[in-house]
Amino acid sequence: VTCGAGLTALGRGSCWILATALLLETMPWMSVRANNLCVNASINACEKGGSWHSALQLLSCMPIMRLCSDSVGRSAAIGACDWRGALELVGRADSELVCANSRVSACGRYSQWQSSLELLHSLHASFVIPDIISFTAVVSACQKAGLWQKAFEGLQSAADFSVRPNTVSYNALMTTCNHLWERSEEHTSELQ
């Protein structure tokens, strides 16, 4: 319990080097067996510390530790990756919605709106019903790329799945439109 709490605290502080050392060196030395909570906390520390490579290594070490990865650990590992790494994990992660949303969000963080849309469409093919987080991530990806039409279409497609937009999704859409408005004001002032 103490090691798990320590790993969680290190994760919150983005101390991924200390977290991985505690998990992989100190705990075995103390004859403390790691569980999913411990590994997930270390992966979370890697995510917050920006060490995607270490997050993926910890995820791949779980079978050696006789542990099965779960959606929490896979989601944290996916979150640590850039969009290419997140897409690479598509084959490794199962079709759970949490992992799928993490992949869509990772694409959005790097303005990869096409990949974000493709992942959203692939959810349905995998028999995973997207939720508002899925659609908001797509809207955010389109917003970062300045594509208000695609952002609007992404949010409209939520209705196909009986998903109702929420404040966050509307905010993402309004931010997209606001950027468009600001650009139009700049162009108008240039004409005067």
Buried (B, 14 or more C-beta within 10 A) or exposed (E): EEBBEBBBBBBEEBBBBBBBBBBBEEBEEEEBEBEBBBBBBBBBBBBBBEBBEBBBBBBEBBEEBEBEBBBBBBBBBBBBBBBEBBBBBBEBBEEBBBBBBBBBBBBBBBBBBBBBBEBBEBBEEBEBEBBBBBBBBBBBBBBBBBBBEBBBBBBEBBEEBEBEBEEEBEBBBBBBEEBBEEEEEEEEEEEE
